[in-house]
Every structure is written in C-alpha cells, then in structure tokens.
Amino acid sequence: MPVATPKQYEAMLDAAQKGGYAYPAVNITSLTTINAALKAFADSKTDGIIQVSTGGGQFASGLNVADAAYGAIVLAEATHLLAEKYDVLVALHTDHCHPEKVDSFLKPLLEASRKRVAEGKGPLFQSHMFDGSVVPLDENLEISKALLKECAELGIILEVEAGCVGGEEDGHDTSGLPAEKLYTTPEDMLEVYETLQPIGRFLFAATFGNVHGAYKPGSVKLKPTILRDGQKAVMDKHGAEAEMDLVFHGGSGSELSDIRETLDYGVVKMNIDTDTQYAFTRPIVTHICSNIEGVLKIDGEVGNKKTYDPRGYLKKGEANMAKRLQEAAADLLSEGKTIFGTV
C-alpha cells in the first residue's frame, strides 16, 4: 500500500479520536530505521506515522551535502516506495521546525508536494510541524495561519505547538525554561482553535509537563488534566465536534497510566524517538563487544568480515527498534486497529 492519501490520513486521525487510541510517530534517519518502523507497524497491524526532523534530514543528505530539506525528501521518497510492500497505512510527517528554519526546511518540502500534486500524485508529506513555541503566541499563530493555508491547499495537515516541551533532543533545547512555560493553558488552547480551525485541519501539540530526552520512569511529572481542561474549554464554547487532535511530545520515562490517560483527552499521535534510538543502538553495541577481535584487526590480524559487515549488526538494530515500537503501539492501544482496506 502506498503512503496514505490525504483522505486516508484524515480517516486515520478520525478513527484514533473515535476509538480512544493514538499512533506511534517514530523519527527516522535512514533506510534501516524506515524499515524498522514499517516492520513494527505491519507486525502490530497498526497504522503509523513516520517522521523526519531537521537534524534527521541533514544527516540523511550526507556529510558533503548537509541539507535538511533535501535529506527529508530522500527519506520520504524512499518511504513511499517501501510502504507499497505493506498492508497498513503509513503517513509521513516532519518534526519540530522553528521559525528561522521555515524558509530552508518547510518551504522546499511544500514545494516538493506542490510538484507532486500538479502531477496528479498525493503530497510528499501528509503533515508538517511548525514549532512556534519559541515566540509569543500571537506571533506563533500569525505564522501558523499562513502555513496552514498553504498546507490546506495541498491536502496537508499542520501540527502546531503552544507552550514548550522541556529538555533537549536533536538540537531542540528548552532545558532552561521556567516551569510555567511547560504547561499550555485552556485560554491558549481556545485561542489556537479559534484562530486555526476556520483555515484547515491541524494537530495541536499542547504541553502538559512533557520533557524531551531520556529519563527514569517516574522522573517526568506530567499533568494530563491540562489537556482535559483545555479540550473542555474549547468544546464548552464550540460543541463536541470541536475536540482537537492532540499530540504527545517528550514521552520517554512517562508512566503508562499517564500515557493512557492522555488518550481519553484527545491525543491521537505520540512522538517516539529517544527510546527507539536506544533500542536500535543497544544490540549493535552488544554485537561489537561480543565480536571485538573479529570487528577490529588486532595485532595485524585480518579480523572477521562476517562480524564487521555493517549489514550484520544493522539488522539487529532494525529488529530491536521494531520491537520497541511494537511496545509503543500496545501502550497507545493502536495494535490491531489498522484501517487499511476500509478507506
């Protein structure tokens, strides 16, 4: 099945909202990590979201090119081809893009989608994230309005953020922010809805104490009721149909009870990156340490080609990353709920 069409992506989000589950949205950087994501989704019979950050795109373009947008296009085109071999729906998304990177990252990707649509194809990406949380909300929404209008014309959904996810990940560092910045208010949520809803469909990364990075279970102090109260403010004024599609960032170290609670309040997408990075790397380290004499040419020896062939250990990374992503699908209750073939 090719990557989801705009209609299918909307149906995915509707199904999650109605069914009380969320999709794992995994950051990828290479063919191997794309394959890990597709394997996990297929084996769990869940639809899912594959996403590319600016850092991931830059990495994928190679050391000599180092172009985030170009690398993101390469990864997206590869996903379109690879996804045809699977019987689940997959959507493509881009992660945090701050205002200063809109022209160099989002704009070229929108242009790539514009060319595809003109050729009668679907957009390259099904959604993009604009992270305007680093500027005042009024400025954030002004930029978001213009981007959402452009996205909507192409059948693309825009993800926005109000409030900041703490911590640091992939060059996105908000670790020095005061605590109050980590919580979106009901007033913020209402303003976001009333500003953007007339323009087109959007995803909203409201913040409720989430923190990027790796933390021990219990270390992250979430307040999921922030989401409940914000949704209530919106629906009390605009009706039950105004419930927003929410996104959970910075979930590493979160208690399962908190993750599940957010599903009750409209979370339909949860970003997965730190945990899958570790899951990918862990078996590779074991392979290297267990085969050190074969991997390294020690004391003039020739080593063992079977152990230093990158395919041998990258396959182990792919398998373990897929396993961790399957756990995420189970945690988010999306396991076994693909809508492939119904839309």
C-alpha positions in Angstrom: 0.0 0.0 0.0 1.4 3.4 -0.9 1.7 6.1 1.8 -1.8 7.3 3.0 -3.6 9.8 0.8 -4.9 13.0 2.5 -8.3 11.4 2.8 -6.9 8.3 4.3 -4.8 10.2 6.8 -7.8 12.2 7.9 -9.6 8.9 8.3 -6.7 7.5 10.4 -6.9 10.5 12.8 -10.7 10.3 13.0 -10.5 6.6 13.8 -8.0 7.2 16.6 -10.1 10.0 18.0 -13.2 8.0 18.0 -11.5 4.8 19.1 -9.6 6.2 22.0 -6.1 5.3 20.8 -3.1 7.1 19.3 -0.5 6.4 16.6 3.2 5.9 17.3 5.1 8.6 15.4 8.7 7.5 15.0 11.6 9.6 13.9 13.7 8.0 11.2 17.1 8.9 9.7 17.9 6.1 7.2 16.6 3.2 5.2 17.3 0.9 8.1 15.2 2.9 10.5 12.4 3.3 7.9 12.3 -0.5 7.5 12.2 -0.9 11.3 9.2 1.3 11.5 7.4 -0.4 8.7 8.1 -3.8 10.2 6.8 -2.7 13.6 3.6 -1.3 12.1 3.0 -4.3 9.9 3.7 -6.9 12.7 1.4 -5.0 15.1 -1.2 -4.5 12.5 -1.3 -0.8 13.4 -1.2 2.2 11.1 1.5 4.7 12.0 3.4 7.9 11.3 7.0 8.1 10.1 8.6 11.5 10.7 11.8 13.4 9.9 13.4 16.1 11.9 15.6 18.8 10.5 18.6 17.0 12.1 17.5 13.7 10.6 17.1 15.2 7.2 20.5 16.8 7.4 22.1 13.5 8.4 20.3 11.6 5.6 21.6 14.0 3.0 25.3 13.1 3.8 28.2 14.9 5.2 29.1 16.8 2.0 25.5 18.0 1.3 24.2 18.5 4.8 20.8 19.9 3.5 17.9 19.1 5.9 15.2 19.6 3.3 17.0 17.5 0.6 17.6 14.7 3.0 14.0 14.7 4.2 12.8 14.5 0.5 15.1 11.5 0.0 13.8 9.7 3.1 10.2 10.5 2.2 10.5 9.2 -1.4 12.1 6.0 -0.1 9.3 5.5 2.3 6.7 6.0 -0.5 8.4 3.1 -2.3 9.0 0.8 0.6 5.5 1.3 2.0 4.0 -0.2 -1.1 5.0 -3.7 0.2 3.0 -3.4 3.4 -0.7 -3.8 4.3 -1.0 -1.0 6.8 -1.4 2.8 6.3 1.6 5.0 6.9 1.7 8.8 7.0 4.8 11.0 6.6 5.3 13.9 8.9 8.1 16.4 9.7 9.1 17.1 13.3 10.0 20.4 15.1 10.6 23.3 12.7 11.3 26.6 14.3 10.5 29.9 12.7 14.1 30.5 11.5 14.0 27.2 9.6 10.7 27.7 7.8 12.3 29.0 4.6 15.1 26.5 4.4 13.1 23.4 5.5 9.3 23.6 5.3 9.1 25.7 2.2 11.2 23.4 0.0 9.1 20.4 1.3 5.9 22.2 0.5 7.2 23.0 -3.0 8.1 19.3 -3.5 4.5 18.4 -2.5 3.2 21.1 -4.9 5.0 19.5 -7.8 3.7 16.0 -6.9 0.1 17.3 -6.6 0.5 19.0 -10.0 1.5 15.6 -11.4 -1.7 14.0 -10.1 0.0 12.4 -7.1 -0.5 12.9 -3.4 1.6 15.3 -1.4 5.1 14.1 -0.4 4.3 14.6 3.3 0.9 14.3 4.9 1.6 16.7 7.7 4.3 19.1 8.9 5.1 20.5 12.3 5.7 24.2 12.8 7.1 24.8 16.3 6.4 28.4 17.1 6.6 27.8 20.8 9.8 29.8 20.9 8.0 33.1 20.1 4.9 34.8 21.7 1.6 33.1 21.0 0.3 35.9 18.8 3.4 35.7 16.5 3.2 31.9 16.6 -0.3 31.9 15.3 0.3 34.5 12.6 3.0 32.3 11.1 0.8 29.2 11.7 -2.1 30.7 9.8 -0.1 31.4 6.7 1.5 27.9 6.8 -1.8 26.2 7.4 -3.4 28.0 4.5 -0.6 26.8 2.2 -0.8 23.3 3.7 -4.6 23.0 3.3 -4.4 23.9 -0.4 -2.2 20.8 -0.8 -4.2 18.4 1.4 -1.6 18.6 4.2 -2.3 18.9 7.9 -0.2 21.3 10.0 0.9 20.5 13.5 1.4 23.4 15.8 2.7 23.8 19.4 1.8 26.3 22.1 3.8 26.0 25.3 7.2 24.4 25.3 8.3 20.8 25.7 11.2 20.8 28.1 14.6 19.1 27.8 16.8 18.7 24.7 16.6 16.5 21.7 18.1 16.7 18.2 19.2 20.2 18.7 15.9 21.3 20.2 16.9 22.6 23.6 14.5 24.3 26.1 16.1 23.0 29.2 16.5 26.4 30.7 12.9 27.4 30.6 10.9 28.3 33.7 8.4 25.5 34.8 5.3 27.6 33.9 6.3 27.5 30.2 5.9 23.7 30.2 2.1 23.9 30.5 -0.4 25.1 27.9 -3.4 27.0 29.4 -7.1 26.5 28.5 -7.0 30.0 27.2 -4.1 29.2 24.9 -6.0 26.1 23.6 -9.1 28.1 22.9 -7.1 30.8 21.0 -5.3 28.2 18.9 -8.6 26.5 18.0 -10.5 29.7 17.1 -7.5 31.0 15.1 -6.8 27.9 13.0 -10.0 25.9 12.7 -11.5 28.2 10.1 -8.5 27.7 7.8 -7.9 23.9 7.8 -7.3 20.8 9.8 -4.5 20.9 12.3 -2.8 18.8 15.0 -2.0 20.5 18.3 1.0 19.7 20.5 -0.3 21.1 23.8 2.2 20.8 26.6 1.5 19.4 30.0 4.9 18.9 31.6 6.4 16.8 28.8 10.2 16.7 28.6 12.4 15.6 25.6 15.2 13.2 26.3 15.9 10.1 28.4 14.5 9.9 32.0 14.0 7.1 34.5 10.3 6.0 35.0 8.6 8.4 37.4 11.0 11.3 36.8 8.8 13.1 34.4 5.9 14.9 36.2 3.0 15.1 33.7 -0.3 16.8 34.2 -2.6 15.2 31.6 -5.6 17.1 33.1 -4.2 20.1 31.4 -5.4 18.5 28.1 -8.7 17.7 29.6 -9.3 21.2 30.8 -8.2 22.7 27.5 -10.5 20.5 25.5 -13.4 21.2 27.8 -12.9 25.0 27.3 -13.0 24.5 23.5 -16.0 22.1 23.5 -18.0 24.1 26.0 -17.9 27.1 23.7 -17.9 25.4 20.3 -19.5 22.0 20.8 -18.4 18.3 21.0 -17.3 18.3 17.3 -14.6 20.9 18.2 -12.5 18.3 20.1 -8.9 18.8 18.9 -6.5 16.2 17.6 -3.7 16.4 20.2 0.0 15.3 20.0 2.1 14.0 22.9 5.8 15.0 22.7 8.5 14.0 25.1 7.1 10.8 26.3 10.2 8.9 27.4 10.1 7.9 31.0 6.3 8.5 31.3 4.2 6.2 33.3 1.9 4.0 31.3 -1.1 5.3 33.3 -0.3 8.9 32.2 0.1 7.8 28.6 -3.2 6.0 28.7 -4.9 9.0 30.4 -3.9 11.3 27.6 -5.8 9.1 25.1 -9.0 10.0 27.0 -8.4 13.7 26.3 -7.9 13.5 22.6 -4.2 12.5 22.0 -4.1 10.8 18.6 -0.3 10.9 18.0 2.7 10.3 20.3 6.2 11.0 19.2 8.7 8.2 19.7 12.4 8.9 19.3 14.7 8.6 22.3 13.5 5.1 23.2 13.8 3.8 19.6 17.3 5.3 19.3 18.4 3.4 22.3 16.6 0.2 21.1 18.4 0.5 17.8 21.9 1.1 19.3 21.8 -1.4 22.1 22.2 -4.7 20.1 24.8 -3.1 17.9 26.9 -2.4 21.0 26.4 -6.0 22.1 27.5 -7.2 18.7 30.6 -5.1 18.7 31.6 -6.0 22.2 31.0 -9.7 21.7 32.9 -9.8 18.5 35.6 -7.3 19.2 38.5 -9.5 17.8 36.6 -10.1 14.6 35.4 -6.5 14.2 38.9 -5.0 14.8 42.0 -6.0 13.0 44.0 -6.5 16.2 47.8 -7.1 16.2 48.0 -7.4 12.4 45.3 -10.0 12.1 42.7 -9.8 9.4 39.5 -9.8 11.5 36.3 -11.5 10.6 34.4 -10.0 7.7 31.2 -11.6 8.8 31.3 -9.6 12.1 32.4 -6.2 10.7 30.0 -6.3 7.7 27.5 -3.4 8.7 24.6 -5.5 7.5 25.1 -8.0 10.3 24.7 -5.6 13.1 22.3 -3.1 11.4 19.8 -5.9 11.0 19.9 -6.5 14.8 19.3 -2.8 15.3 16.4 -2.8 12.9 14.8 -5.8 14.7 15.2 -4.4 18.2 13.9 -0.9 17.2 10.9 -2.6 15.6 10.3 -4.5 18.8 10.4 -1.3 20.9 8.0 0.4 18.5 5.6 -2.5 18.8 5.6 -1.9 22.6 4.6 1.7 21.9 1.7 0.6 19.7 0.5 -1.6 22.5 0.9 1.2 25.1 -1.1 3.5 22.8 -3.8 0.9 22.1 -3.4 1.1 18.3 -2.3 -2.5 18.0 -4.5 -4.5 15.6 -6.6 -1.4 14.6 -5.3 -0.7 11.1 -8.0 0.8 8.8 -6.1 -0.4 5.8 -8.6 -1.5 3.1 -11.5 0.3 4.6 -10.9 3.8 3.2 
